C-alpha cells in the first residue's frame, strides 16, 4: 500500500480518497457562481439596471391599468406607489395642462 505524508502524519492513499466531503467545496463554488449569474440575468431581463445607478428616475409599470405602479428613485431612497380605484377630491387650483401626442405619449406642461 502506498503511503503519503501529510501535515497530520501518514495516511494511506485509500484513506485519503475515501473522504466523502472532498467534493462538496467544489459543488458549493459552482452553486454560488450559478446564483450570481441568475441574479444578474433577472436584473437585465427586468430592465431595472437604473436601480443601481446614481441618477434619479421614475418608472411606471402597467400604465393605465388597475394594477399600475409608480416607482420613484431619489438619491438612495426608492418609493413605490400603487394605484387605487379611488378618485381624489377636494379643493385645489389648476397647475398645468397635459397633452396626449399622436404616438400615445402624454406631456405635462406646467402653467
Secondary structure, 3 states (H helix, E strand, C coil): CCEEEECCEEEEHHHHHCCCCCCHHHHHHHHHHHHHHHHHHHHHHCCCHHHHCCCCEEEEECCCCCCCEEEEEECCEEEEEECCCCCCCCCCCCCEEEEECCCCCEEEEEC
